[in-house]
């Protein structure tokens, strides 16, 4: 059986209450970018905190290169870079001073000293020209790049990135995409997000998590192909939308020019396309919303089976499945 560098087996986390945040998560995560996609509250943060060694699971194993980091969390911490969603910076420090301070906290230095390492990292994330500016004057994208600089210090084996593009404008988002792509060579990069475009752009592999369960472990192309031919688009007046949604499986509705809604529907087995709707090319967002909004008996089997691109990984090593249901 092929085993990926980061192997997650039977991961369960029950918080006091009791609240079950993770319900038996199994994943094999290869080198490169791996997307963890799901809505807020799905269990993504709990999953990442366990992988990072910050909290212990109720049950299950997390293996990094064969070492169980649940039993030996220090092994992961020595090989981890982490960029949380909300990174606290001191606004009155310059970018260089802030980064040097973070490197000192992490206990990381270089052969030429901490200042030289900070300058090297700032250059890698394209912040050399802003090294002497106060962090309080940085844009959102610049702050994220500074956070990424501290995350890659020490050349980590695993890089965890949590909702990295939230709040960034389109230009900053594209710049950050390129940086993340460059950082993924030779390491595991776990990207947790609810923004489908992040995963579609960056990740050759992804898992979709819903209510603490992995509902699909696939690739963007396989996910799109699974719902292609089943997505239709048309326009529905705002007043008619509630009744329309009772009759059809609406996966998205966006107000168009302040009047009608541009509506996308999933036409699964036994359903007919709405009158006047036309078939539309499927996107990864369509596949994701089908997984989120449809019951398990409606979801195409191809969306939950192992993707053809994963044929070299055994079903045991890389499960792709749906559990549970609900509309």
TAHUMO-V217687 format. One record per pair of residues at least 6 apart in sequence whose C-alpha atoms are under 6 Angstrom apart, sorted by sequence separation. I is the first residue (numbers start at 1). GAP is how many residues later the second one is. D is the distance in Angstrom with one decimal. If there is no record, write none. Layout:
i=I gap=GAP d=D
i=I gap=GAP d=D
//
This chain:
i=14 gap=6 d=4.3
i=49 gap=6 d=5.9
i=50 gap=6 d=5.9
i=62 gap=6 d=5.5
i=122 gap=6 d=5.3
i=208 gap=6 d=5.7
i=209 gap=6 d=5.7
i=255 gap=6 d=4.3
i=256 gap=6 d=5.9
i=13 gap=7 d=6.0
i=14 gap=7 d=5.9
i=62 gap=7 d=5.8
i=69 gap=7 d=6.0
i=110 gap=7 d=5.5
i=208 gap=7 d=5.7
i=254 gap=7 d=5.2
i=13 gap=8 d=5.5
i=165 gap=8 d=5.9
i=208 gap=8 d=5.2
i=253 gap=8 d=5.8
i=254 gap=8 d=5.2
i=13 gap=9 d=4.9
i=207 gap=9 d=5.5
i=253 gap=9 d=5.6
i=12 gap=10 d=4.8
i=207 gap=10 d=4.3
i=253 gap=10 d=4.4
i=12 gap=11 d=5.0
i=206 gap=11 d=5.9
i=252 gap=11 d=5.8
i=12 gap=12 d=5.0
i=206 gap=12 d=5.7
i=252 gap=12 d=5.3
i=11 gap=13 d=4.7
i=206 gap=13 d=5.8
i=251 gap=13 d=5.8
i=10 gap=14 d=4.3
i=11 gap=14 d=4.7
i=205 gap=14 d=4.6
i=251 gap=14 d=5.4
i=306 gap=14 d=5.1
i=10 gap=15 d=5.2
i=204 gap=15 d=5.8
i=250 gap=15 d=4.4
i=305 gap=15 d=5.1
i=10 gap=16 d=5.4
i=249 gap=16 d=5.5
i=304 gap=16 d=5.4
i=305 gap=16 d=6.0
i=9 gap=17 d=4.6
i=249 gap=17 d=5.5
i=304 gap=17 d=4.7
i=8 gap=18 d=5.1
i=100 gap=18 d=5.9
i=8 gap=19 d=4.9
i=53 gap=20 d=5.2
i=125 gap=20 d=5.8
i=7 gap=21 d=4.7
i=21 gap=22 d=5.4
i=238 gap=22 d=5.8
i=6 gap=23 d=5.1
i=237 gap=23 d=4.5
i=4 gap=24 d=5.4
i=236 gap=24 d=5.6
i=237 gap=24 d=6.0
i=4 gap=25 d=5.6
i=5 gap=25 d=5.8
i=236 gap=25 d=5.2
i=4 gap=26 d=5.0
i=235 gap=26 d=5.4
i=141 gap=27 d=6.0
i=235 gap=27 d=4.8
i=121 gap=28 d=5.5
i=234 gap=28 d=5.9
i=235 gap=28 d=5.7
i=158 gap=29 d=5.8
i=160 gap=29 d=5.9
i=163 gap=29 d=5.8
i=234 gap=29 d=5.4
i=296 gap=29 d=4.7
i=157 gap=30 d=5.1
i=158 gap=30 d=4.8
i=159 gap=30 d=4.7
i=160 gap=30 d=4.8
i=161 gap=30 d=4.9
i=162 gap=30 d=4.9
i=163 gap=30 d=4.7
i=233 gap=30 d=5.6
i=295 gap=30 d=4.7
i=141 gap=31 d=5.2
i=158 gap=31 d=5.9
i=233 gap=31 d=4.5
i=295 gap=31 d=4.7
i=232 gap=32 d=5.6
i=295 gap=32 d=4.7
i=232 gap=33 d=5.4
i=294 gap=33 d=4.8
i=231 gap=34 d=5.7
i=293 gap=34 d=5.4
i=96 gap=35 d=5.0
i=231 gap=35 d=4.9
i=95 gap=36 d=4.8
i=230 gap=36 d=5.7
i=230 gap=37 d=5.1
i=94 gap=38 d=5.2
i=251 gap=38 d=5.9
i=94 gap=39 d=5.0
i=94 gap=40 d=4.0
i=95 gap=40 d=5.5
i=93 gap=41 d=5.3
i=94 gap=41 d=5.5
i=92 gap=42 d=5.6
i=234 gap=43 d=4.6
i=13 gap=44 d=5.0
i=91 gap=44 d=4.8
i=233 gap=44 d=5.3
i=12 gap=45 d=5.9
i=13 gap=45 d=4.7
i=91 gap=45 d=3.9
i=232 gap=45 d=5.9
i=233 gap=45 d=5.5
i=12 gap=46 d=5.4
i=232 gap=46 d=5.2
i=12 gap=47 d=5.0
i=232 gap=47 d=4.2
i=11 gap=48 d=5.7
i=231 gap=48 d=5.9
i=232 gap=48 d=5.2
i=11 gap=49 d=4.2
i=231 gap=49 d=5.6
i=10 gap=50 d=4.6
i=9 gap=51 d=5.6
i=9 gap=52 d=5.2
i=8 gap=54 d=4.8
i=228 gap=54 d=4.9
i=7 gap=55 d=5.8
i=7 gap=56 d=5.0
i=6 gap=57 d=5.7
i=6 gap=58 d=4.7
i=224 gap=58 d=5.7
i=5 gap=59 d=5.7
i=224 gap=59 d=5.5
i=5 gap=60 d=4.8
i=224 gap=60 d=5.3
i=223 gap=64 d=5.9
i=83 gap=68 d=5.8
i=82 gap=69 d=5.2
i=81 gap=70 d=4.3
i=81 gap=71 d=5.6
i=81 gap=75 d=5.5
i=80 gap=76 d=5.0
i=226 gap=76 d=5.2
i=79 gap=77 d=4.7
i=82 gap=77 d=5.8
i=85 gap=77 d=5.0
i=226 gap=77 d=5.1
i=79 gap=78 d=5.1
i=80 gap=78 d=5.0
i=81 gap=78 d=4.6
i=82 gap=78 d=4.8
i=83 gap=78 d=4.9
i=84 gap=78 d=5.1
i=85 gap=78 d=5.4
i=80 gap=79 d=5.9
i=223 gap=80 d=5.6
i=222 gap=85 d=5.6
i=216 gap=88 d=5.2
i=196 gap=89 d=5.9
i=218 gap=89 d=5.3
i=217 gap=103 d=4.5
i=216 gap=104 d=5.0
i=216 gap=105 d=5.4
i=215 gap=106 d=5.5
i=215 gap=107 d=4.3
i=32 gap=152 d=4.9
i=32 gap=155 d=5.9
i=36 gap=155 d=5.9
i=39 gap=155 d=5.4
i=31 gap=156 d=5.2
i=32 gap=156 d=5.1
i=33 gap=156 d=4.8
i=34 gap=156 d=5.1
i=35 gap=156 d=4.8
i=36 gap=156 d=4.7
i=37 gap=156 d=5.4
i=38 gap=156 d=5.2
i=31 gap=157 d=4.3
i=32 gap=157 d=5.7
i=37 gap=157 d=5.5
i=35 gap=164 d=5.5
i=35 gap=168 d=5.7
i=42 gap=168 d=5.0
i=34 gap=169 d=5.4
i=42 gap=169 d=4.7
i=43 gap=169 d=5.0
i=33 gap=170 d=5.0
i=36 gap=170 d=5.8
i=38 gap=170 d=5.7
i=42 gap=170 d=5.5
i=34 gap=171 d=5.2
i=35 gap=171 d=4.3
i=36 gap=171 d=5.1
i=37 gap=171 d=4.8
i=38 gap=171 d=5.1
i=34 gap=172 d=5.4
i=23 gap=189 d=5.4
i=22 gap=190 d=4.1
i=23 gap=190 d=5.4
i=21 gap=191 d=5.2
i=28 gap=290 d=5.5
i=27 gap=291 d=5.9
//
